[in-house]
Amino acid sequence: MTYQEVLQAARTYSGPYCKACPVCNGRACGSTMPGPGAKGSGTVAIRNYEAWQNVCLNMDTICENGPVDTAFTFFGERYDLPVFAGPVGAVKLHYGDKFTDMEYNEILVDACAKAGIAAFTGDGTDPTVFDAASKAIGRNGGKGIPTVKPWDKDTLFAKLDAAKASGAKVFAMDIDAAGLPFLKGLNPPAGSKTVAELREVIEYAGVPFIIKGIMTVKGAKKALEAGAAGIVVSNHGGRVQDGVPSTAAVLPAIADAVKGQMVIMVDGGIRSGVDVCKALALGADACILARPYVTAVYGGGAEGVKVLTDKLKGELQDTMAMCGVHSLKEISRDMIF
Ligand SMILES: Cc1cc2nc3c(=O)[nH]c(=O)nc-3n(C[C@H](O)[C@H](O)[C@H](O)COP(=O)(O)O)c2cc1C
């Protein structure tokens, strides 16, 4: 299958809201929620995408002509490239009937591990979804990151117990989910957490813990203080708060504040290996792509995941070669124009 064929097939299968656009830039879906759009005006997802397009790279064309290595080590696991599939929950609600969350996660986790990357998996009110995703990650040797919502303590601890038993080795929490319209007034209850509350959760988890949904230096420092091993610079693709900056705009200052003290990941509108290279140059250690991997699964199942991952890898290798770097550790801020 080619990437174009994956997109073409996804147009038939991804429900009434997602148009599986040639580039997933937030325009066609706008503020469609339910659906893959963004909250309120719907402009934050567009801003995320455009911000990467406005970052330019410096070529360095007089350099050694050697192979380019995109290998990335993440808490002891080696991956082919610094890219993860993002957590996406309630796929039936947002992308139509083709898959349940459980079916979607099974395909995604397995296919990502086979394609040389790993998937973050989503969470929701149905406890079996998180449980099954954690088990799929366990079956794939711990290659994947179960991402729990900021529930009340009892619910959280029960989910973490199940995730630990399944063999997952790194956990995450989308702390910003407190802003999701779907999560208001639910049972079990979910909402914001203080540094002390987060620390308790992280200590209980007993494995490297990533906090997703950090958009400021202040937030990154709080995550560090709570004992997080990593953060995802993310505005949830615009789904939790309207009127916020793009992730590309806030990343450099956050990286300046906490780089080397924790793993820094970033998501939001990253759509190509060129964008991945830009994100690393601005200070990220790795990137997450969420909506594009949904399209890949809906359009091509496991093969779609491989097609997208190979495409990203080729683009990243090409960009690194043209910028005169041969390994991820050589990527630096001075590559940005
Ligand atoms: C339909 C949908 C469902 C999502 N569900 C989750 C979720 O369960 N947990 C989570 O951490 N993020 C969730 N996200 C946010 C994504 O993981 C990601 O942060 C966001 O979409 C930005 O990345 P992107 O522009 O590559 O899609 C969801 C996003 C979408 C579009």
The ligand as an SDF file (V2000), in Angstrom:
LIG
                    3D

 31 33  0  0  0  0  0  0  0  0999 V2000
  -10.2540   12.0570   18.8380 C   0  0  0  0  0  0  0  0  0  0  0  0
   -9.1060   12.3110   19.7590 C   0  0  0  0  0  0  0  0  0  0  0  0
   -9.0360   11.6170   20.9600 C   0  0  0  0  0  0  0  0  0  0  0  0
   -7.9600   11.8260   21.8220 C   0  0  0  0  0  0  0  0  0  0  0  0
   -7.8780   11.0880   22.9860 N   0  0  0  0  0  0  0  0  0  0  0  0
   -6.8030   11.2590   23.8100 C   0  0  0  0  0  0  0  0  0  0  0  0
   -6.6550   10.4590   24.9800 C   0  0  0  0  0  0  0  0  0  0  0  0
   -7.4620    9.5900   25.2900 O   0  0  0  0  0  0  0  0  0  0  0  0
   -5.5620   10.6920   25.7770 N   0  0  0  0  0  0  0  0  0  0  0  0
   -4.6300   11.6400   25.4590 C   0  0  0  0  0  0  0  0  0  0  0  0
   -3.6580   11.8110   26.1860 O   0  0  0  0  0  0  0  0  0  0  0  0
   -4.7580   12.4000   24.3450 N   0  0  0  0  0  0  0  0  0  0  0  0
   -5.8030   12.2190   23.5150 C   0  0  0  0  0  0  0  0  0  0  0  0
   -5.9040   12.9820   22.3740 N   0  0  0  0  0  0  0  0  0  0  0  0
   -4.8670   13.9980   22.0890 C   0  0  0  0  0  0  0  0  0  0  0  0
   -3.7380   13.4630   21.2360 C   0  0  0  0  0  0  0  0  0  0  0  0
   -3.0230   12.4330   21.8930 O   0  0  0  0  0  0  0  0  0  0  0  0
   -2.7440   14.5650   20.8480 C   0  0  0  0  0  0  0  0  0  0  0  0
   -2.2410   15.1690   22.0230 O   0  0  0  0  0  0  0  0  0  0  0  0
   -3.3550   15.6420   19.9630 C   0  0  0  0  0  0  0  0  0  0  0  0
   -4.2820   15.0970   19.0490 O   0  0  0  0  0  0  0  0  0  0  0  0
   -2.2990   16.4480   19.2110 C   0  0  0  0  0  0  0  0  0  0  0  0
   -1.5720   15.6650   18.3170 O   0  0  0  0  0  0  0  0  0  0  0  0
   -1.9070   15.5910   16.7370 P   0  0  0  0  0  0  0  0  0  0  0  0
   -1.9980   16.9980   16.2400 O   0  0  0  0  0  0  0  0  0  0  0  0
   -0.7690   14.8250   16.1480 O   0  0  0  0  0  0  0  0  0  0  0  0
   -3.2250   14.8850   16.6130 O   0  0  0  0  0  0  0  0  0  0  0  0
   -6.9530   12.7730   21.4890 C   0  0  0  0  0  0  0  0  0  0  0  0
   -7.0370   13.4580   20.2720 C   0  0  0  0  0  0  0  0  0  0  0  0
   -8.0800   13.2230   19.4020 C   0  0  0  0  0  0  0  0  0  0  0  0
   -8.1160   13.9650   18.0930 C   0  0  0  0  0  0  0  0  0  0  0  0
  1  2  1  0
  2  3  1  0
  2 30  2  0
  3  4  2  0
  4  5  1  0
  4 28  1  0
  5  6  2  0
  6  7  1  0
  6 13  1  0
  7  8  2  0
  7  9  1  0
  9 10  1  0
 10 11  2  0
 10 12  1  0
 12 13  2  0
 13 14  1  0
 14 15  1  0
 14 28  1  0
 15 16  1  0
 16 17  1  0
 16 18  1  0
 18 19  1  0
 18 20  1  0
 20 21  1  0
 20 22  1  0
 22 23  1  0
 23 24  1  0
 24 25  2  0
 24 26  1  0
 24 27  1  0
 28 29  2  0
 29 30  1  0
 30 31  1  0
M  END
$$$$
